[in-house]
Amino acid sequence: MRFAAFLPLLLLAACARPAPPGVTILTYASPYSPNHPFSKADQAWMAFVEQKSGGRLRIRPSWSGALLSSDMSMEELRHGVADVGLITPIYARGGTHLLRIQTGFYSGADSIEAQLALYRCIAAANPEIGHELEGLKVLAVQGGSLAGVVTTGRPVRSLTDLRGLRLRAPTELLTVLESLGADPVNMPMADVYSAMAKGVIDGVIAPGDTFRSLHFAEVAGYYNTLAIPRGAYPARAMGMARWNSLTPEQRAILTQSQGVWEAALSREIVAAFDKGMEEARKSGVAISGVPAAEQRRFDALYLRDAAANARALDRFGIDGMAAFRSARASVRGKNYIKCAPSQADATGARKPASETL
C-alpha cells in the first residue's frame, strides 16, 4: 500500500490536542472497544506507564478501529499512523509468512505462560521472525485459551461432524480442517458475528471467552470442547522510528511495562474464558466434547499439517522446518521455559526477559 493511503489518518493524528509541557503523549490504537478484555489489559498497561513515569509519559487511546485496521496495522504503525497499536500478524496481508505458520507449532504448550515462552524460543532460534517484524518494536506477546468449535445450527460431537461445515479458522488450522471435510475460511474475528448471524459461515474455531466478549452466545447454538492448540504471537507494537525518538528513560519504562502488559492480558484472557462459558450456559448453548481417541486423532493431524505448512514456506525462501523442529524439540523437552526466564518487577508482576526483537 502506498504511503498516500495513510495521509488522512496521519492528518487526523496531527490534529490531536498538544501535550502539556514536559509530558510526552503516545497514541494507542486498537480495533476493540474499551470494554473488551484485551482493552482492559491495555488500560492496565496505560496506568502502569503513567504511574511509572510520574505522569510524564501518557497514553492517548483510540478504540474500536478508529485509527488502525486489522489487516494493515503493522504497516500503519511503521508509517506512524499511531505510536503504539494492537497488531495481528496472522491477518496481515503480506510479509508475515513465518509469524502466521509458527502459531501452529504449539501442541503441548497448553498454558499462556508456556505459549509465550515457546514463542520466544522460536523467535530466538529463527532470525526470519525478526525480519518479518522489521520496523517495529514489540511491546507485548499474547497467547490464549485453547479453542473449541462454535457452531450455529448443527452440533459437532465427533470429527466426522465437521464435514461440510464452513468455519472461520486461523491460518494454521485451514489444512487440517480441510482434511476432515470442513470448508474453512480466514477472516478477522471482528467480522465473525455478522457472518454467523447471516449464515455466511456455520461457525468458528474460537475459545469460550468469545461467547461473551464477541457475543457469540447470541448467534451460536453449540460448542464442542475439542482441545485445539493455541499459538502465541507479537500482539502490541510500536513503530521503530517513534521508539527511537523517545528518551532512554522512556524506553526503559516501556521495556519494563512489557511484563505488566503480558500479565494483564493473561489475567483478562483467563477471566474472560470463565465469564464466556458462564454466558454460554445461561444462553442455552449446548456444550459437548469428543472421545479421547478423537482428540488423539486430531492432535496427530494437527502436527502433520503443521509440518506440511512449515515445508511450504520453502517457496518464500524461508526454512519453516527449522522453526518447526526447534519448536517441537522445545515442547518435548519442556525446554521452552528456559528461553524466557522471568523476574518480578516492582509491581509484583511476572516479567519476561528483555525482548530482543
N, C-alpha and C positions, 0 to 999 in steps of 0.2 A: 504494500500500500504506500502511495506517495505521501510525502510529508504534508502536502497541501490539504490532504484529507483531515489532518489533525488540527488545522488552523482555527476552525470555530471553537473547538474545545480549549485550545490554548488561550484564545481571546477571552473566553468565559472565565478561565482561571485567573487571568491577569486583572479582571475586574473585581476580584475579591478585595475586601477591606484590608488595608495595610496593617502590619503588626505594630504593636506598641514599641517604643524604644527599648532596646536590649532584649527583645523577645524574637525568637525565630519560630515561624509557623510553618508546619508541614501539612500539605493537603493529603488526606487519605480517602481513597475511593473503593467502594465495594458494590457489587451487584445486588446485595441483600439488604433487606430492611433493617432498621436499627434494633428491632425486636428478635431477629433471627439469632439462634445460638452462636453462630460464627461471629455475629456483630457484637454480641455480649462479651465474647472473648476479646474482640478488637477494642472495646471500650475499657476493659481491664488493662490492656496494654497502654492505651492512651493515658489513663490515670497514672500508671506507673511512670511513664516518660515525663509527664508534667511534674509529678511529685519529686522524682529523682533529680530533675533539672532545676528545682526550685521555681518552677513556672517560667523558666527562660526558654524552654522548648515545648511547644504546644502543637497539638494535632487538630486540624480542622476537617471533620469528616464530611463525605458526600456519599449518601446511601442510595440504594435502590437503582443502581445502574445509571445514575445521572451523569457520571463523568467517564467511567471506563466500561468497555464492552467485555463480554465473556470470552470471546474468541480472539481478540486483538489486544488484550490488556498488557501483555508483555511488551509488545511493540509500542503501545501508547506510553507506557512508563519510560521506555528508552528515550522517547521523544519529549518527555516532561509534561504530558497531559495532566498527570498528578504526580506528587512527590513519592507517595507510598501507595501501594494498592494490593488488592487480592488478585492473585494470578491463578490460572488453571491451565498448566502446560498440557494437560490431557485433552483440552479442547482447542488448543492453538492451531491456527490454520497451516502452519508450516514451521520447520526448524526445530522441532522438539521430538524427533523420532525415538530416541532412546528414553527420554523422560516419559513418553507415553507407554512404551513397551515394558519398561522396568517395573511398572506398577503391577505387572502380572507375575512377578518373581517371589511373592511374599507368602506363599503357602507355608504354614507352620509358624509364622510371626503373627500370633493372634491378638496380642495386646498393642495398644497405641504406642507404648514405650518401646516395644520390640520393633514395631514398624519404623519409628523414627530412627532408631539406632541402625537398623538394616539399611535404610536409605543412605545414611552417612557412610556405611561400608561400601555400598555400591558406588556412591559419588567419589569416594576416596580412591577406589580401585579403577575407575573408568573416567579418564580425562574428558571424554566426549560430553559428559554431563556438564562440566564447566563451560565447554564450547557452546552448548545449547543455551546456557544462561548468560552468555557474554553480554555485557552492558547492563547487567542487573546485580544488585546486592541482595542476596536472600536474607530476609529478616525472620522468617519462621517456616518450619516444615510441618506438614499436617498429615496425620494418619486418620483412622476412623474405625467405627464399629463394623464388624463383619456384616456383609449384606445378605439379604434373602430375596425371595421372589414375590413381588407385589403384583396382583392381577385384579382386573375389574370384574369380569363376568364368568370366569372359568377357574376352578381351583386347580392347583398343582399339588399332587400327592406323591408323584414319582417323577423320575427324569423323563419317562415316556410322555408325561402330560405336557411337557414343554413343546412338543411337536406342533407346529403350525402357529404358535403364539408370536405376535410381533411385539418385541420387548425392547425398551430402551436399555442399553448396557454400556459400560465403559469399554474403551478400545480393547483392553487385554482379554475381554470375555467374548468378543464377537465371534471368533472362530470356534471356540468350544461350544457356544450356543448353536451355531450353525450345524456342528457335527451331531447335535442332539435333535435336529429338525426344527429348531426355532428360527424366527426371522428377526434377528437383532438389528437395531439401528442405534446410532450415536447422536445424541443431541444434548445441549446444555440442560441441566436439571431444572432451570427456571422455566423451561418450555414443557416439562413433562405433565404437569397438572392439566393444562388445557388439552394436550394431546390425548391423555386418557379420557378426559371428560367428553371429548368429541369423537372418541372411538378410533382415532388415528393410530393409536397403539393399544395393545391389550394389557400392558403392564410395564413394570420397570424392575431392574435389579437395584435394590436400594436397602439401606439399613432401616431399622424400625423407627428411628427418630423422625423420618420423613412423614409419618402418619400425622404428626402434629406440626412440625416445623414447616413442611410444604403442603399441609392439609390433605395428604393423600387419603386419609380416612374418609373424606367426603366423596371420593370417586372410586375407591377400591373396595372390593368385597372379600378378598382372600390374601393371606400371607403365608408363605412357606418358609420355614426357618433353615432351609438348606444353607450350610455354612460356606459362604463364598468369600475367599480371602480378599483382603483389602490392602492396597499398596499405599505408601507414603509418597509425597511429592512436595517440592517447594511451593508454598501457598501464599506467602506475603513477601513482597519485594519492593525495592526502591531503585530508581534509575541511578546507574553508577555515576553519572555526571552530577546529579544532585547530592549523592553521598559524598563525593569528593569535594563538594563546595562547603560541607559542614566543618566545624572546628574539630580538633582531636577529642575534646571533651564531649561534644555532642555525639560523635561517632562511638565513643566508649559507652555512653548511656544507651544508645540503640543496640550496640552489641550485647550489653548486659540484659537488655529487655527481651532478647530472643527467648531465653529460658522462661521468662514470665509469660510471654505470649503463647508459647507452645504448651505450657502447663495449663493456662486458661482455656485454650482450645480443647485440650484433653478433658478437663473437667466439664466443659459445656457439652461436649460430644457424648460423654457417658450419661450426664443428667438428661440430655435430650433423648437419648435412646430409651431410658426408663419412662419418661413422660410420653414419648411416642407410642410405646407399646401399651401404656395405660389408655391412651386415647383410642387406639385401635380396638381394644377390648370393649371400651364404653360405646364405641360406634357400631359394634356388632361385626367387625371384621373376623372372619373365620381363620384361625391360626392352626397350622399343622406342620409336621416335619416329614422327613424321609427316613426310611430304614438305614441302618448303619452301612449295609452293603452298597446302597445307592450313594451314600456320602463318599465312600471309598472310591467308587467308580468315578464320581465327579472329580475328586481330588487328582486321580490319575490322568483324566482327560485334561484337567486344568494345567498340570505340569507339562504334559505332552505338547499342548498348544502353546504354552509359554516358550518352550524351547523352539518350536517352529517359528513363532513370531520373532524370536531373537535371531534365528538364522536369516530370516527375511530381511533384516537390516543390512545384509551384505550389499544389497542393491544401492544403498546410500553411502557405501564405504564405511560402515560402522560395524565393529566387531561385537555384535549383540551377544554371541555365545560366550565371549569372555565375561561380559556383565552377568549373564545368566549363571555361569559356573561360579563366579565369585559370590553371588547371592546365595545359591544353593549350598555352597560349602560353608558359608557363614551360618545358615539356618541349621544344617545338620550338626555342626559342632557347637551350636549356640555361641558362636564367637562374635556375633554382631554387637553385643553389649560392649565389647572392648573397643569398638570403633568410636564410641561416644561416651567416654567417662563423664560422669556428672559431678557437679559441685553445687552446694547451696549458696544462693546469693543472700543479700541482706534481708530480703523479704521472706526467706524460708522456702522459696520455690526451687524445685529441682532444675538445674541449669545445665544444658549440654556444653561440651567443649566448644571452643571458638569455631564459628563457621568459616570454612576456608574458601567457599565459592564467592 
